[in-house]
Amino acid sequence: MARERLYEMVAEMVANVLSVSVEPGDKVSAGDVVIILESMKMEIPVIAEDDGTVRAVKIAPADVVQDGDVMVELVLDG
């Protein structure tokens, strides 16, 4: 049985969550915008780096994330 390859999308700064465009079970492709954060009046898209399936969403709009917070877990394809 193959092991799941898990990828965690982690906040790289303190920011407000403006929107989350995925739910558990959704498929994403590399380059898809998954989350939009706001910091210092700038919108920052968080982009999937690989193809996979969303395993968990740990944030919601209006949340404040801290540097290092896990926002979304992906199970990578392949």
Order of alpha helices (4+ residues) and beta strands (2+ residues): beta-beta-beta-beta-beta-beta-beta-beta
